[in-house]
């Protein structure tokens, strides 16, 4: 990656910007001062060297990377800031032909196995577009104490993009689902890091596949799905661990049992069946599968380290989500949870999209402050102030997000 391109991706806007884009930037003269264009080349990123410097790279093989918190401020997450999570080798994207790509539906509990091209999916079924949250089961893992093994994700292994495709339930109905169906099985083109076998093959209870928010998608934010996010076809399940949203999807099985694919076995994407002491070892038989994500919030503004003058109002804003539920309220505290102020909260644009919130604070004196955010879902579950139940793999951390500011 050239230095000039890195500077561009970091947000520098110069008179030469339009020349760097693959097409003319229409109405560029009308853009707000300081606004950088969306990096359209993000669609074709294919390795770690393509990533801009705003990503923190945890691993390059397999590739795992996340952005800073403030870049997740948009309601619809841009492709060039959405976190990247692979479990094995990425496919040879340049040699993928979307016109011949096939998606097969089969399994013990399918009446008539069928194979579809992307064109056939588009022609045969109704197209849907909706925003869905994808969150890694290990998001915020670095915050657990004692440390839990795995990629040490910060708080941004989550994003909410707009997906375009067909509903899983419509495709399954076309094939016929037997009464003994228990679970789905998801298949993709990415291989294990060794090059042998699948990198990952997970699934969901059959009931989860039959709602309006389970998709087989070919589009993300109005464009083809970028390479890094699962081109040319992705299974997308909002509100559930991101690992079930199979990238480079080649098919789906319907099983008469809980799926036994790669990374379905304990302790992968599983938590203890009962509370354990921090640091305690847990036998594999005592784990249960994470089926849904839980209530959580993220502060996208202000950034930690900001300063403001005494007497000036501080607007705090961000997103909140709650797996397959809605968020009922978000509260913010600047005195370590002694008092809380209720934020204004939007409704989700559709089920399993995140919700936006904001609140104006008047910090009463000069000095250092921590701003904490706490969300509560529609069933009354709320974020713990510090740390949720510890588990060996560091899943489902949803302690209050916090940022630090100083009043001068």
C-alpha positions in Angstrom: 0.0 0.0 0.0 1.5 3.4 -1.0 2.0 6.1 1.5 -0.2 8.4 -0.5 -3.1 5.9 -0.3 -2.6 5.5 3.5 -2.8 9.2 4.0 -6.0 9.3 1.9 -7.6 6.4 3.9 -6.7 8.2 7.1 -9.0 11.0 6.0 -6.8 13.5 4.2 -8.8 15.4 1.6 -6.8 17.2 -1.1 -7.6 18.6 -4.5 -6.2 15.4 -6.1 -8.8 13.1 -4.3 -11.2 12.9 -7.2 -8.3 11.7 -9.4 -7.7 8.8 -7.0 -11.2 7.5 -7.3 -12.1 4.9 -9.9 -14.9 7.1 -11.1 -15.6 10.9 -11.1 -16.8 12.2 -7.8 -20.2 13.7 -8.7 -20.9 17.0 -7.0 -17.6 16.9 -5.2 -17.6 20.7 -5.2 -20.6 20.6 -2.9 -19.1 18.4 -0.2 -18.9 19.7 3.4 -15.5 21.0 4.3 -13.2 18.2 5.5 -15.4 15.3 4.3 -13.4 12.4 2.8 -15.0 10.2 0.2 -15.9 6.6 1.0 -13.0 4.5 0.0 -14.7 2.5 -2.8 -11.6 0.3 -3.2 -12.7 -1.3 0.1 -14.8 -3.6 -2.1 -11.7 -5.3 -3.4 -9.5 -5.5 -0.3 -8.1 -9.0 -0.3 -5.3 -9.1 2.3 -3.9 -7.4 5.4 -1.7 -5.0 3.3 -4.9 -3.5 1.8 -6.2 -2.3 5.2 -6.0 1.4 6.1 -4.1 2.5 9.2 -7.3 3.1 11.2 -7.6 -0.7 11.6 -5.9 -2.4 14.5 -4.8 -5.8 13.2 -5.0 -8.7 15.8 -3.8 -11.4 13.4 -2.9 -11.6 9.7 -3.4 -15.3 9.3 -6.3 -15.7 9.8 -7.1 -12.0 9.3 -8.8 -10.2 12.3 -9.0 -6.4 12.6 -11.1 -3.7 14.1 -11.6 0.1 13.8 -11.6 2.8 16.5 -14.9 3.4 18.3 -15.6 6.9 16.9 -15.6 5.6 13.3 -18.7 3.5 14.0 -20.8 6.7 14.5 -22.8 6.4 11.2 -26.2 4.7 11.5 -25.3 2.4 8.6 -21.7 1.2 9.0 -19.5 1.8 6.0 -17.7 -1.2 4.6 -14.3 0.4 5.1 -14.7 0.6 8.8 -16.6 -2.6 9.6 -14.6 -5.1 11.6 -13.0 -8.0 9.8 -13.1 -11.6 11.1 -11.8 -14.7 9.3 -11.3 -18.2 10.8 -9.1 -19.5 8.0 -7.8 -18.9 4.6 -9.7 -16.4 2.5 -10.8 -17.6 -1.0 -9.1 -16.5 -4.2 -11.5 -13.7 -4.7 -10.1 -12.5 -8.1 -11.1 -15.9 -9.6 -14.6 -16.0 -8.2 -17.2 -15.6 -10.9 -20.5 -14.5 -9.3 -22.4 -15.5 -12.5 -21.5 -19.2 -11.9 -21.5 -19.2 -8.1 -23.9 -21.7 -6.6 -25.7 -22.1 -3.4 -27.0 -25.6 -2.4 -29.7 -26.4 0.0 -29.7 -30.0 1.3 -29.5 -32.0 4.6 -31.4 -34.8 6.3 -34.5 -32.6 6.9 -34.9 -31.1 3.4 -37.5 -32.7 1.2 -36.0 -31.7 -2.2 -32.4 -30.6 -2.3 -31.8 -27.8 -4.8 -28.9 -25.7 -6.1 -29.4 -22.0 -7.1 -27.2 -19.5 -8.9 -27.2 -15.9 -7.6 -29.2 -14.9 -10.6 -31.8 -17.6 -9.8 -32.1 -16.4 -6.2 -32.8 -12.9 -7.5 -35.3 -14.1 -10.1 -37.2 -16.7 -8.0 -37.6 -15.0 -4.7 -38.6 -11.5 -3.4 -35.6 -9.2 -2.7 -35.4 -7.7 0.8 -33.1 -4.9 2.1 -32.7 -4.4 5.9 -30.1 -3.3 8.4 -28.8 -6.0 10.7 -26.2 -6.0 13.5 -23.4 -8.5 13.2 -21.3 -8.9 16.4 -18.5 -11.3 17.1 -19.3 -13.5 20.1 -15.9 -12.4 21.5 -16.5 -8.6 21.1 -14.9 -6.7 24.0 -13.0 -9.8 25.2 -10.0 -7.7 26.2 -12.1 -6.3 29.1 -12.5 -9.6 31.0 -10.5 -10.1 34.1 -8.8 -12.4 34.5 -7.8 -12.5 30.8 -9.8 -15.0 28.6 -8.1 -16.7 25.7 -8.8 -15.7 22.1 -8.5 -12.7 19.9 -8.4 -9.6 22.2 -11.1 -7.7 20.6 -11.8 -4.1 21.8 -15.4 -2.9 21.7 -15.8 -2.6 17.9 -16.1 -6.2 16.7 -19.6 -5.1 15.8 -21.3 -3.3 12.9 -24.7 -2.6 11.5 -24.8 -2.6 7.7 -27.6 -2.7 5.2 -28.0 -6.1 3.5 -29.8 -7.0 0.3 -30.8 -10.5 -0.6 -33.6 -13.0 -0.1 -35.0 -14.5 3.1 -33.7 -17.9 4.3 -37.2 -19.0 5.0 -38.4 -18.4 1.5 -35.5 -20.5 0.0 -36.1 -23.3 2.5 -39.8 -23.3 1.8 -39.0 -23.8 -1.9 -37.1 -26.9 -1.0 -39.5 -28.2 1.6 -38.6 -28.6 5.3 -39.4 -31.8 7.1 -41.1 -31.9 10.4 -38.0 -33.3 12.1 -35.9 -30.3 11.3 -33.8 -29.1 14.3 -30.9 -27.0 13.1 -29.3 -25.3 10.1 -25.8 -25.9 8.8 -23.9 -23.2 7.0 -21.2 -23.8 4.4 -18.6 -21.5 2.8 -15.6 -21.5 0.5 -13.0 -20.5 3.2 -10.7 -23.3 4.2 -8.9 -24.1 7.4 -5.7 -22.2 7.9 -3.8 -25.4 7.1 -5.7 -25.6 3.7 -7.4 -28.8 4.7 -11.1 -28.9 5.5 -13.5 -26.1 6.4 -12.5 -23.1 8.4 -15.9 -22.9 10.0 -19.4 -24.4 9.6 -21.9 -23.3 12.2 -25.7 -23.0 12.3 -28.8 -21.9 14.2 -32.0 -23.5 15.6 -34.5 -24.0 12.7 -36.9 -21.5 14.4 -34.2 -18.8 13.9 -34.1 -19.5 10.2 -37.8 -18.9 9.8 -38.0 -15.2 10.8 -37.9 -12.1 8.6 -34.3 -11.2 9.6 -32.4 -14.3 8.3 -31.0 -13.6 4.9 -29.0 -14.9 2.0 -27.4 -11.7 0.8 -25.5 -10.5 -2.2 -25.4 -6.8 -1.4 -24.0 -4.7 1.4 -24.8 -1.0 1.6 -26.1 -0.9 -1.9 -23.0 -2.5 -3.5 -21.7 -6.0 -4.0 -20.6 -7.5 -0.7 -16.9 -6.6 -0.4 -14.4 -9.4 -0.5 -13.5 -9.0 3.2 -17.1 -9.3 4.2 -18.1 -12.4 2.3 -18.3 -11.9 -1.5 -20.2 -12.9 -3.5 -22.9 -14.4 -1.2 -23.3 -14.3 2.6 -25.7 -15.9 5.0 -26.7 -13.1 7.5 -28.4 -13.7 10.8 -28.9 -10.5 12.8 -28.9 -10.6 16.6 -26.8 -13.8 16.8 -23.1 -14.5 17.0 -21.4 -13.2 13.9 -19.9 -16.7 13.3 -23.2 -18.0 12.1 -23.3 -15.4 9.3 -21.2 -17.6 6.9 -19.1 -15.6 4.4 -18.5 -16.8 0.8 -21.6 -19.0 1.4 -21.9 -22.1 -0.8 -24.9 -23.6 0.9 -27.1 -24.4 3.8 -28.1 -27.7 5.2 -31.2 -28.5 7.4 -30.3 -31.0 10.0 -32.4 -33.4 12.1 -30.0 -32.7 15.0 -27.8 -29.9 16.3 -25.2 -29.3 13.6 -21.8 -30.8 14.2 -19.7 -28.7 11.8 -16.4 -27.0 12.5 -16.5 -24.7 15.5 -19.8 -26.1 16.8 -18.0 -28.2 19.3 -17.4 -27.0 22.9 -15.9 -24.7 24.0 -16.1 -22.7 20.6 -18.9 -20.1 20.8 -20.2 -21.6 24.0 -20.4 -20.5 27.6 -20.7 -22.5 30.9 -24.2 -23.9 31.7 -23.8 -22.5 35.3 -21.9 -19.6 36.9 -18.1 -20.3 37.4 -15.5 -18.5 39.4 -13.1 -16.2 37.4 -10.3 -18.4 36.1 -12.1 -21.6 36.8 -11.6 -24.5 34.3 -14.8 -25.9 32.8 -15.3 -29.4 31.3 -16.5 -29.5 27.7 -19.7 -31.3 28.8 -20.6 -28.3 30.9 -20.8 -25.7 28.1 -23.9 -24.5 26.1 -24.1 -22.9 22.7 -24.6 -19.1 22.4 -27.8 -18.8 20.4 -28.4 -15.0 20.8 -26.4 -12.0 21.6 -27.3 -9.8 24.6 -27.9 -6.1 25.4 -25.0 -3.7 24.9 -24.2 -0.1 24.0 -21.3 1.8 22.5 -20.3 5.4 22.9 -19.1 6.8 19.6 -18.8 10.4 20.8 -16.9 12.0 22.5 -13.6 10.2 22.1 -11.5 9.4 25.2 -9.1 12.2 25.9 -11.4 15.1 24.9 -11.5 18.4 26.8 -14.3 21.0 27.2 -14.7 24.2 29.1 -16.5 24.3 32.4 -20.2 25.3 31.8 -20.3 23.9 28.2 -22.7 21.2 27.4 -21.3 17.8 26.4 -23.2 15.7 23.9 -22.7 12.0 24.4 -24.0 9.7 21.7 -23.7 6.2 20.3 -25.6 3.0 19.5 -27.3 0.3 21.5 -28.6 -3.2 20.5 -29.9 -6.3 22.2 -29.5 -9.4 20.1 -33.0 -10.4 18.9 -34.7 -8.0 21.3 -35.1 -4.2 21.2 -33.5 -1.7 23.5 -35.9 -0.1 25.9 -33.7 2.6 27.3 -30.1 3.9 27.5 -28.8 5.7 30.6 -25.5 7.7 31.0 -23.6 8.4 34.2 -20.6 10.7 34.9 -20.3 9.8 38.6 -19.5 6.0 38.4 -23.1 4.9 38.5 -24.2 7.0 41.5 -26.7 8.8 39.3 -28.0 8.2 35.8 -29.5 10.4 33.1 -31.8 8.9 30.5 -30.8 9.4 26.9 -33.1 10.0 23.9 -33.4 6.7 22.0 -34.5 6.0 18.4 -36.5 3.0 17.4 -34.7 0.4 15.2 -35.3 0.8 11.4 -36.2 -2.8 11.5 -35.9 -5.7 14.0 -32.3 -6.6 14.9 -30.8 -3.2 13.7 -29.1 -1.1 16.3 -30.7 2.0 17.8 -29.2 5.4 18.2 -29.1 7.4 21.4 -27.8 10.7 22.7 -27.8 12.9 25.8 -26.5 16.3 26.8 -24.5 16.5 30.0 -23.5 19.4 32.2 -20.4 18.3 34.1 -20.4 20.3 37.4 -16.8 21.1 38.0 -13.3 21.0 36.5 -11.4 17.7 36.5 -11.3 14.2 35.1 -14.6 12.4 34.3 -15.6 8.9 33.1 -18.7 8.8 31.0 -20.5 5.4 31.3 -23.4 4.1 29.1 -25.9 1.4 30.2 -28.6 -0.1 28.0 -31.7 -2.1 29.1 -33.6 -4.3 26.8 -37.4 -4.9 26.4 -37.3 -7.8 28.8 -35.6 -5.8 31.6 -32.1 -7.1 31.2 -29.4 -4.4 31.5 -25.7 -4.1 31.2 -23.6 -4.7 34.3 -21.6 -1.7 35.4 -18.3 -3.5 35.4 -18.1 -7.1 34.2 -20.6 -9.8 33.3 -20.3 -13.5 34.3 -16.8 -14.5 33.5 -16.3 -17.4 31.1 -13.2 -19.2 29.9 -13.5 -18.1 26.2 -14.4 -14.5 26.9 -17.7 -14.4 25.2 -20.6 -12.0 25.7 -18.8 -9.2 27.5 -21.4 -6.4 27.9 -20.1 -4.3 30.8 -20.8 -0.6 30.5 -18.8 1.1 27.9 -16.9 4.1 29.2 -14.8 7.1 27.9 -12.8 9.7 29.7 -13.0 13.4 29.3 -11.5 16.4 31.1 -13.3 19.7 32.0 -10.9 22.7 32.2 
